[in-house]
């Protein structure tokens, strides 16, 4: 029942400031409400649950979730699944942020509308080292295929490259799930919990990033780190998968040639290593089954961003951060156990 992105999809993204990850979308200035960003991003559509028929009879217990603007079917869900429209998410986001200095930055959809998100920039910036700021954002996400729940979390984003630095430093603090069946009062309580938890998480991330920037890392250590992140065993017989070999080469190149890595206070540090992995995940990792589209296409970046935020990319980012924190304690031996387990 589900449909994939077509060759030339409608680009459902709007943003303020610099071009976001996809390098596509509508640029806006002075966005004051979520509704403005959502309308510009072509997200002002609704979904509806439709009956499913089999052999001319209604299939009990299930419904097909359909976009009303395109007619695309996004998922098959149980009849108990309660639809939460995009408009409800955005109205609620306005309420959460009304007493803050936050500015809406990006609104968009992924996987043909199955996942929708809005990103708000908070009025808080920290320098990891001189001339390398990290900014604080609040990300609201929801889905129409049941893949993720309505939720929000604080995410640090590196200004110079747009790297999404979210990682499980303080497990459980970076994301708070919010039941869309709850009352508006209950949802606001949950939002307050998310903001409070996000504050603790964000401060922990900033502290961790600064400690990584104070930790030197040689090219040899970086090479071993990359193998550990990608789980490549250099002693294993046989050839390395060509895609993995390309990923290894690109991450090692990004250690010195990546965005923002020309800063002398960043170069040759564990912070540079973390940014190399994150830039690869957000911008370089290869996407399969594009039906003729290029790796630089909107379709590819749509899938790449979804994987970065909600899929394997987040797992890789977490593994990289854990390895680097262990490296700070025991040095290059931190990478050896991972390689031996492969």
FENURDA-V747537 format. One record per residue. RES is the residue in one letter. PHI is phi as a letter, one per 20 degrees, with the letter a starting at -180 (NA if undefined). Layout:
BEGIN
res->(RES	RES)
phi->(PHI	PHI)
END
This chain:
BEGIN
res->(X	X	X	X	X	X	X	X	X	X	X	X	X	X	X	X	X	X	X	X	X	X	X	X	X	X	X	X	X	X	X	X	X	X	X	X	X	X	X	X	X	X	X	X	X	X	X	X	X	X	X	X	X	X	X	X	X	X	X	X	X	X	X	X	X	X	X	X	X	X	X	X	X	X	X	X	X	X	X	X	X	X	X	X	X	X	X	X	X	X	X	X	X	X	X	X	X	X	X	X	X	X	X	X	X	X	X	X	X	X	X	X	X	X	X	X	X	X	X	X	X	X	X	X	X	X	X	X	X	X	X	X	X	X	X	X	X	X	X	X	X	X	X	X	X	X	X	X	X	X	X	X	X	X	X	X	X	X	X	X	X	X	X	X	X	X	X	X	X	X	X	X	X	X	X	X	X	X	X	X	X	X	X	X	X	X	X	X	X	X	X	X	X	X	X	X	X	X	X	X	X	X	X	X	X	X	X	X	X	X	X	X	X	X	X	X	X	X	X	X	X	X	X	X	X	X	X	X	X	X	X	X	X	X	X	X	X	X	X	X	X	X	X	X	X	X	X	X	X	X	X	X	X	X	X	X	X	X	X	X	X	X	X	X	X	X	X	X	X	X	X	X	X	X	X	X	X	X	X	X	X	X	X	X	X	X	X	X	X	X	X	X	X	X	X	X	X	X	X	X	X	X	X	X	X	X	X	X	X	X	X	X	X	X	X	X	X	X	X	X	X	X	X	X	X	X	X	X	X	X	X	X	X	X	X	X	X	X	X	X	X	X)
phi->(NA	f	c	d	g	e	f	c	f	f	e	d	b	c	b	d	m	f	f	f	g	f	m	c	p	d	e	c	c	l	f	d	c	f	f	f	f	f	f	f	e	m	d	e	d	c	c	b	e	d	f	d	d	c	l	m	d	f	e	f	n	c	b	e	e	c	f	e	e	d	n	f	e	e	a	d	c	f	f	f	f	d	f	c	f	g	g	f	f	f	f	f	f	g	f	f	e	f	d	d	e	f	c	f	d	b	c	a	c	c	l	m	o	f	c	c	b	b	d	d	e	e	e	b	c	c	e	f	c	g	m	c	e	c	d	e	c	d	d	d	c	b	b	d	c	m	f	c	e	f	a	b	b	e	c	f	c	f	f	f	c	m	f	e	e	g	b	e	f	d	g	n	e	e	b	c	e	c	f	f	e	f	f	f	f	f	f	f	f	f	f	f	f	f	f	f	f	f	f	f	f	f	f	f	f	f	f	f	f	f	f	f	f	e	d	f	b	e	f	f	f	f	f	f	f	f	f	f	f	e	l	e	e	f	e	f	f	n	e	e	g	f	f	f	f	f	f	f	f	f	f	f	f	f	g	d	d	f	f	m	e	f	f	f	e	e	g	m	c	f	f	f	f	f	f	f	f	f	f	f	f	f	c	d	g	f	d	e	l	e	l	n	f	e	f	e	f	f	g	f	f	g	f	f	f	f	f	f	e	c	c	f	f	f	f	f	f	f	f	f	f	f	f	f	f	f	g	f	e	d	m	f	f	f	e	f	g	f	f	f	e	f)
END
